[in-house]
Amino acid sequence: MASPGTPTFDQLRVFLAVVETGSFAAAGRKLNRAVSVISYGIANLEQQLGLSLFDREGTRRPVLTDAGRAVLAEARTISQGIDGLRAKVKGLLDGLEAEVNLAVDVMLPTHRLGTVLRSFAREYPTVTLRLHVEALGAITALVLGREAVVGISGPLAAGVEGVECVAAGSVAMVPVAAPDHPLGLMDRIAPGAGRDYVQLVLTDRSPLTEGQDFSVMSPRTWRLADLGAKHALLREGIGWGNMPLPLIQPDLIAGTLKRLAMPDHPGGTYRFAGVFRRDTPPGPAASWLLDQFVQLGAGDREEDGLSDI
């Protein structure tokens, strides 16, 4: 059985032009070539592949054969790949990054992250994105370690040597428990009552703040490295803990979690900051990402009565 030859990209361009315009003459006008050159190019392509791509009998317009329709899908894929390659190379020549590593704090509202990344995909279709989702000091650690060029960190980035910080909004952190948890059953919670029950605490996996506690009230704690696991255990009534309000708002409405009116522990404001290394400023795509988070964060409303965490 004979093996097909390897067509050139120019032959595939001619083939696609004939399909898209509907005739050899129109394809010639589109590519600024003589009709005879178009016809010769298609004949060469058919010879290379060993297939008839167009049925030329009984019609003035070329009609794709079954084989032609099968080849068309592959030709379009190759053409799109070449267009993507050219766009990426042009971006590199213009100073655009080939890849952006972004680190975001797990407390960042997911709808905000989705909004920004959806827009990023439209704005920079040739740039590959690598997303890291971490907690507490891990965001700054990733930026310092050059594993992320920009990050959206919590308040722990402030004052870290070599890191530039730009305010990027905030989120309310509030204490919650399952409605059948002892604290959830109390009409009035006495000061210090939280100390009598297990508090679920998110741990820091970075060396920057390793061993430090934030908003921990109870001497009885369960430490978790994953916010999703903490959320699930809170709903199971395992303990009580602080959670970002946007994340657990549906639970408050559905009654699967209850916000605790703790007089000595009302929660706090968790502030975000866009961070990057001073000696490695972000490129165009990373700067665009950072600006989007900063702009959206500027519209955050803070809850009354909550101090900064």
C-alpha positions in Angstrom: 0.0 0.0 0.0 1.4 3.4 -1.0 2.1 5.9 1.7 0.8 9.5 1.3 3.3 12.3 0.8 3.7 15.3 3.1 1.8 18.3 1.8 3.2 21.8 2.3 1.3 24.4 4.3 1.0 26.5 1.2 -0.9 23.6 -0.5 -3.2 23.4 2.4 -3.8 27.2 2.3 -4.8 26.9 -1.3 -7.1 24.0 -0.5 -8.8 25.9 2.3 -9.1 29.0 0.1 -11.0 27.0 -2.6 -13.3 25.5 0.0 -14.0 28.9 1.7 -14.5 30.9 -1.5 -16.3 28.2 -3.5 -14.2 28.3 -6.7 -10.7 28.3 -8.0 -11.1 31.8 -9.4 -12.3 33.3 -6.1 -9.5 31.5 -4.3 -7.0 33.0 -6.8 -8.4 36.5 -6.1 -8.2 35.9 -2.3 -4.6 34.7 -2.5 -3.6 37.1 -5.3 -2.7 34.2 -7.6 -3.6 33.1 -11.1 -6.3 30.5 -11.5 -3.8 28.2 -13.2 -1.6 28.4 -10.1 -4.5 27.5 -7.8 -5.5 24.6 -10.1 -1.9 23.4 -10.2 -1.6 23.6 -6.4 -4.7 21.5 -5.8 -3.5 18.9 -8.4 -0.2 18.7 -6.6 -1.9 18.3 -3.2 -4.1 15.5 -4.6 -1.1 13.8 -6.0 0.8 14.1 -2.7 -2.1 12.6 -0.8 -3.1 10.1 -3.4 -6.8 11.3 -3.1 -9.3 13.2 -5.1 -10.3 16.1 -3.0 -12.9 17.7 -5.4 -15.5 16.3 -7.7 -15.1 18.4 -10.9 -17.5 16.5 -13.1 -21.0 17.8 -13.9 -20.6 21.1 -12.0 -18.9 24.4 -12.6 -18.1 24.7 -8.9 -15.7 22.3 -7.2 -17.5 20.0 -4.8 -15.7 18.2 -2.0 -15.5 14.4 -2.2 -15.9 12.3 0.9 -12.1 12.2 1.2 -12.0 15.9 0.7 -14.4 16.5 3.6 -12.2 14.2 5.8 -9.1 16.1 4.9 -10.8 19.5 5.4 -11.1 19.0 9.2 -7.4 18.2 9.5 -6.4 21.0 7.2 -8.3 23.5 9.3 -6.7 22.2 12.5 -3.2 22.6 11.0 -4.1 26.1 9.8 -5.4 27.1 13.2 -2.3 25.7 14.8 0.0 27.7 12.5 -2.1 30.8 13.1 -1.7 30.2 16.9 2.1 29.7 16.5 2.4 33.0 14.5 0.4 34.9 17.1 2.5 33.5 20.0 5.7 34.3 18.2 4.5 37.8 17.4 3.6 38.2 21.1 7.1 37.1 22.1 8.7 39.5 19.7 6.5 42.3 21.1 7.5 41.4 24.7 4.4 39.4 25.6 5.0 36.5 28.0 4.6 32.9 26.7 3.4 31.8 30.2 2.1 33.5 33.3 2.3 31.8 36.7 -0.4 33.3 39.0 -0.8 32.5 42.7 -4.0 33.4 44.5 -5.1 33.2 48.1 -7.8 30.5 48.8 -9.9 33.2 50.5 -10.4 35.1 47.2 -14.0 34.9 46.1 -14.2 32.2 43.3 -16.5 34.3 41.2 -13.9 37.1 41.1 -11.2 34.7 40.1 -13.4 33.2 37.4 -14.4 36.7 36.0 -10.7 37.8 35.7 -9.5 34.5 34.2 -12.3 34.4 31.7 -11.4 37.9 30.5 -7.7 37.0 30.5 -8.4 34.0 28.1 -10.1 36.4 25.7 -7.5 39.2 26.0 -4.4 36.9 25.8 -5.4 33.7 24.0 -1.7 32.8 23.2 -0.5 33.1 26.8 -0.5 29.9 28.9 -1.7 30.4 32.5 -0.5 28.3 35.5 -2.7 28.8 38.5 -1.6 28.1 42.1 -4.2 28.3 44.9 -2.7 28.5 48.4 -3.3 30.0 51.8 -1.8 32.6 54.0 2.0 33.1 53.6 2.3 30.5 50.8 1.3 33.1 48.1 4.2 35.4 49.0 6.5 32.4 49.3 5.7 31.3 45.7 6.4 34.9 44.4 9.6 35.1 46.4 10.7 31.7 45.1 9.9 32.8 41.5 7.3 30.0 41.1 4.7 32.7 40.5 5.3 36.1 38.9 2.3 37.7 40.5 0.1 36.8 43.4 -3.1 37.8 45.1 -2.2 37.4 48.8 -3.8 38.0 52.1 -2.5 40.5 54.6 0.6 38.5 55.4 2.5 39.9 52.4 2.8 43.3 54.0 6.3 44.2 55.0 8.0 41.2 53.4 11.5 42.3 52.1 11.7 42.5 48.3 8.0 42.2 47.6 5.8 45.0 46.2 2.2 45.1 47.5 -0.8 46.8 45.9 -4.2 46.9 47.6 -6.7 44.5 45.9 -9.8 44.5 48.0 -11.0 42.5 51.0 -13.4 39.8 52.2 -15.2 39.4 55.5 -14.2 36.4 57.6 -17.0 35.3 60.0 -17.3 32.6 62.6 -19.8 29.8 61.6 -20.9 26.4 62.8 -23.5 23.8 61.8 -27.0 24.7 63.2 -26.9 21.5 65.4 -23.5 22.4 66.8 -23.7 23.4 70.5 -22.6 27.0 69.6 -25.2 27.0 66.7 -28.0 26.0 69.2 -27.2 28.9 71.5 -29.5 31.9 71.4 -26.9 34.0 73.1 -23.2 33.1 73.1 -21.4 34.1 76.2 -17.9 35.6 75.9 -15.3 32.9 75.9 -17.7 30.1 74.9 -15.8 29.3 71.7 -12.9 28.1 73.9 -14.9 25.1 75.0 -15.3 23.6 71.5 -13.0 22.5 68.7 -12.0 25.3 66.3 -11.2 24.3 62.8 -8.1 26.2 61.7 -6.6 26.6 58.2 -2.8 25.9 58.4 -0.1 27.6 56.5 2.1 25.5 54.3 4.8 28.1 53.8 8.0 28.7 55.8 7.2 32.5 56.0 4.6 32.1 58.7 5.0 28.5 59.8 3.9 27.9 63.4 2.0 31.2 63.6 -1.7 31.3 64.5 -4.2 33.8 63.1 -7.6 34.4 64.6 -7.3 31.2 66.8 -9.4 31.5 70.0 -9.8 27.9 71.2 -7.0 25.8 72.8 -8.7 22.8 71.1 -8.0 22.9 67.4 -8.1 20.7 64.3 -5.6 21.9 61.7 -6.5 21.6 58.0 -4.5 22.5 54.9 -7.5 22.7 52.6 -10.3 25.2 52.8 -12.8 22.9 51.1 -12.2 20.2 53.8 -12.7 22.8 56.5 -16.0 23.9 54.8 -17.2 20.3 54.7 -16.3 19.5 58.3 -18.0 22.7 59.5 -21.2 21.6 57.8 -20.8 18.2 59.5 -20.8 19.9 62.9 -17.2 18.8 63.7 -16.3 22.2 65.1 -16.6 25.9 64.5 -14.4 28.3 62.5 -13.9 31.4 60.5 -14.8 31.3 56.8 -15.0 33.9 54.0 -18.5 35.2 53.9 -19.0 34.9 50.1 -18.1 31.3 50.2 -20.6 30.3 52.9 -23.4 32.8 52.0 -25.3 30.0 50.2 -25.0 27.8 53.4 -26.4 30.7 55.5 -29.4 31.0 53.2 -29.9 27.2 53.1 -29.5 26.8 56.8 -26.6 24.3 56.5 -24.4 26.7 58.4 -25.1 29.4 61.0 -23.3 32.6 61.6 -22.2 32.8 65.2 -22.8 36.1 67.1 -19.7 35.7 69.3 -19.2 38.9 71.3 -15.5 38.4 71.7 -14.9 37.0 68.2 -17.1 38.6 65.6 -14.6 37.9 62.7 -12.5 40.3 60.8 -11.6 41.9 57.5 -9.2 39.9 55.4 -7.4 42.3 53.1 -5.9 41.2 49.7 -2.8 42.6 48.0 -1.4 42.1 44.6 2.2 41.1 45.0 5.3 40.7 42.9 9.1 40.8 43.3 10.6 44.3 43.0 13.5 42.9 41.0 11.2 41.1 38.6 8.3 43.3 37.6 5.5 41.5 35.7 5.2 41.6 32.0 2.2 42.9 29.9 -0.1 39.9 30.5 0.8 39.5 34.2 0.4 43.3 34.7 -3.0 43.1 33.1 -4.1 40.3 35.4 -2.9 42.3 38.5 -4.7 45.4 37.4 -8.0 43.5 37.0 -7.8 42.1 40.5 -6.9 45.6 41.9 -9.8 47.3 40.0 -12.4 44.7 41.1 -11.1 44.8 44.7 -11.6 48.6 44.8 -15.3 48.0 44.8 -15.4 45.8 47.8 -17.7 46.8 50.7 -16.5 46.2 54.2 -18.8 45.0 57.0 -19.2 47.4 59.9 -17.8 46.3 63.2 -15.0 44.1 61.8 -11.4 45.0 62.4 -8.5 43.9 60.2 -7.2 40.3 60.6 
